[in-house]
């Protein structure tokens, strides 16, 4: 491995000196690993202490006898800190990479040593290999702009509220089931009036404390439902305004039958709006809809899709694939599915719908990028 690294370093086209920095982030401390390709330096600082970070960078330059204007390259793993560190480093002239943590090489032994120092050193080693033109050592995450990142909060908040609404509904139902009552819809307007008329299994009135708790749970449920309505109304108003290129893409997707408000918004804000795809393979890979074959020696099997991409997009793509079959039955994609999978069992149809989801995502990408309507697809009539 050392000979390989020396060869890659020798083949590198870089003629000037470079200092490398790897960040191992945690909530309380940051572990920093520095190197000039020869010497190394490790230091721990308080998390988010940018002033101390600048001091340690200056000390590393002095330790390695480097100039003040030396080129610096850094990296850290994508995580809860998001991209603000990336933007800060870029503002300081540091060429930073945000790395997909699942793509980082690790020791496959049953027991392996692990510490912040070892993790930082491993990141540092891979960072140098990456800049020595060994580009396959990991996968780099595309960092969104502040505006693109901010646009994702609306639908993600709606998703969170929908989960909370389900939680409160189930809690109210569970409290009433304990007294032999089965209530179908706790969200209805007259629920509190109905609650006053309910009796337990033996005809007795409901216990006061339990009843008071159900009332409070219902109040929280109504508040969440009001917030959901407001957010959905705001989303609709933004789409109608078409102020940005992303909002125009949302409106363009909604012209296709089978693509609704929620799906078009998620497709654009999470996927098509700010990512630059070079080919259909990148579209499928980012959605985690690529095959993972296992072909070694005499063992050959298909392990299913990778599921390594955006979970929201993958889930929505499969859901919309079913809608596509219903609302676009004469399209080329629907006819392909019916010929290949519709006559099979439920397992074959589930396999086929994932394949259809992949093809549909690629077709939607072509539609947004080049205006190519999926073959045989129906466009909604203007109201």
TAJOHU-V890068 format. One record per backbone hydrogen bond with DSSP energy under -0.5 kcal/mol. CO is the residue of the C=O (numbers start at 1). NH is the residue of the N-H. Records with the same first field share a line. If there is no record, write none. Layout:
CO=NH, NH
This chain:
1=5
2=6
3=7
4=8
5=9
6=10
7=11
8=12
17=71
19=73
20=35
21=75
22=24, 33
23=25, 77
24=31
28=47
29=26
30=32, 45
31=24
32=43
33=22
34=41
35=20
39=36
41=34
43=32
45=30
46=49
48=50
49=53
50=54
51=55
52=56
53=57
54=58
55=59
56=60
57=61
58=62
59=63
60=64
61=66
62=65
67=70
71=19
72=95
73=21
74=97
75=23
76=99
79=82
81=84
83=87
84=88
85=89
86=90
87=91
88=92
89=92, 94
90=93
94=96
95=74
97=76, 99
98=141
99=78, 101
100=103
101=104
115=119
116=120
117=121
118=122
119=123
120=124
121=125
122=126
123=127
124=128
125=129
126=130
127=131
128=132
129=134
130=133
133=135
134=137
135=138
139=100
141=143
145=149
146=150
147=151
148=152
149=152
150=153
152=156
153=157
154=158
155=159
156=160
157=161
158=162
159=163
160=164
161=165
162=166
163=167
164=168
165=169
166=170
167=171
168=172
169=173
170=174
171=175
172=176
173=177
174=178
176=179, 181
177=180
179=201
181=183
182=184
185=188
188=191
190=194
191=195
192=196
193=197
194=197, 198
195=198
198=206
200=203
204=200
207=211
208=212
209=213
210=214
211=215
212=216
213=217
214=218
215=219
216=220
217=221
218=222
219=223
220=224
221=225
222=226
223=227
224=228
225=229
226=230
227=231
228=232
229=233
230=234
231=235
232=236
233=237
234=238
235=239
236=240
237=241
238=242, 243
244=248
245=249
246=250
247=251
248=252
249=253
250=254
252=255
253=256
255=380
256=259
258=260
260=264
261=265
262=266
263=267
264=268
265=269
266=270
267=271, 272
268=273
271=275
275=277
279=282, 283
280=284
281=285
282=286
283=287
284=289
285=288
286=310
288=307
290=306
292=303
293=295
294=301
296=299
298=300
299=296
301=294, 303
304=292
309=311
310=314
311=315
312=316
313=317
314=318
315=319
316=320
317=321
318=322
319=323
320=324
321=325
322=326
323=327
324=328
328=331
331=335
332=336
333=337
334=338
335=339
336=340
337=341, 342
341=344
345=349
346=350
347=351
348=352
349=353
350=354
351=355
352=356
353=357
354=358
355=359
356=360
357=361
358=362
359=363
360=364
361=365
362=366
363=367
364=368
365=369
366=370, 371, 372
367=371
371=373
374=377
375=332
378=257
